[in-house]
Amino acid sequence: MNVILFDVDPANYYPLSYTRPISNFRIGIFTIKEKWQQYYKNVSVETQSYLKNKYIINIQKDNLWINSKVLPSDELLIEIKNLRKGELLEKNGDIIAFRNKLFDVKKLNYIESNANFITIENICDIFIYNDIEIKNDFKILTKNRKSAIVDNNNTIIGDNVFVENGANISCSILNSDQGPIYIGKNSQVMEGSIIKGPFAMLDNSVLKMGAKIYGATTLGPFCKVGGEVNNSILFGYSSKAHDGFLGNSVIGEWCNLGAGTNTSNLKNNYDEVRLWNYKLESFQNTNLQFCGLVMGDHSKSSINTMFNTGTVVGVNSNIYGSGFPRNFIPSFSWGGASGFKVFDIDKAFSVAEKVYLRRSIKFSTLDKKILYEVFNMTKCYRNTY
């Protein structure tokens, strides 16, 4: 079966969905697309028009269309596999999946789903459900496989640690009593690190000396992390390499949090946190007491930056200086608590080229076109300077 994951309301997931389809969000160990690829061989995406040249759709005569915000479960997979041509699966008014040649739900036979499954309704759901998704993905990744041997200079607590070949772990504590710990290929856990599962670090990532990691935390590929981290997700190619606290947060790709950067995830009065929502163009109550930082791709913070509880930083912003900057920082912003100006796009591209080269990756013309589009889409927010 040819599967196509389609985006609904991408503005609800900005700034993370400015630069990628929703199906490319990482939650647990896999991205949403990778989760579906465990069950279907051919999976592509239907996304925003300016992203289509990078994320190519594959349309066949018979297609299974699945909402990108939906995560697979055993119950849901049975219902989806039983769909026939011309049938649509819905739940509580949401389209879950349908089988049709084109992206067209007219004249389809609607069927109500009775399955239990998780949907990512907003950005906060990424860290809310990261615990259960690490556990689910861990079972899939490690089924009928043996972990590489961990050097006996480490302390291993529990029997739920899986280490891929090529990983290097030295003089650290790994506690999997409350959730599994997955260490990817060619990754490194430096001396003195303390990890409490559920935790996942993907290929080529590094935990710096003395890192303190609480579950449920995920580090995507090529991340460098130090200091204290709690219930946070770094999509990949991002760094928080020094001391400082990051909690209940989601960080995109190619970001860097400077030494001493701290994120508040709890208000002093213990009130529920409000977070900027691009779809509503206003702050929305998350109904959460713990909520930290959401940062779009390519954004950076300087040393000793302080982020307020429930801060949203757009794409390609550069934050520096003393004091707390505003809770919503538009894309391509340059500044801090004392004020912002526009981050010149050509200078932003120059930085991106240098950062990509550090990973031996070319900053392509296609990448530039996507960021140009984001720059133009977000001009209205920079008018508030």
Sequence and secondary structure as in RCSB ss.txt:
>XXXX:A:sequence
MNVILFDVDPANYYPLSYTRPISNFRIGIFTIKEKWQQYYKNVSVETQSYLKNKYIINIQKDNLWINSKVLPSDE
LLIEIKNLRKGELLEKNGDIIAFRNKLFDVKKLNYIESNANFITIENICDIFIYNDIEIKNDFKILTKNRKSAIV
DNNNTIIGDNVFVENGANISCSILNSDQGPIYIGKNSQVMEGSIIKGPFAMLDNSVLKMGAKIYGATTLGPFCKV
GGEVNNSILFGYSSKAHDGFLGNSVIGEWCNLGAGTNTSNLKNNYDEVRLWNYKLESFQNTNLQFCGLVMGDHSK
SSINTMFNTGTVVGVNSNIYGSGFPRNFIPSFSWGGASGFKVFDIDKAFSVAEKVYLRRSIKFSTLDKKILYEVF
NMTKCYRNTY
>XXXX:A:secstr
 EEEEE S GGGGTTGGGSS GGG B SSSBHHHHHHTT SEEEEE  GGGTTTS     SSEEEEETTB   HH
HHHHHHT  TTEEEEETTEEEEEEESSS  TT EEEE      B  STHHHHHSHHHHHHHHHHHHHTT      
 TTSEEESS EEE TT EE S EEE TTS EEE TT EE TT EEESSEEE TT EE TT EEESSEEE TT EE
 SEEES EEEES EE SS EEES EEEES EE TT EE  B TT    EEEETTTTEEEE S SB  EEE TT E
E TT EE SSEEE TT EE SSS   SEE TTEEEETTEEEE  HHHHHHHHHHHHHTTT    HHHHHHHHHHH
HHTHHHHTT 
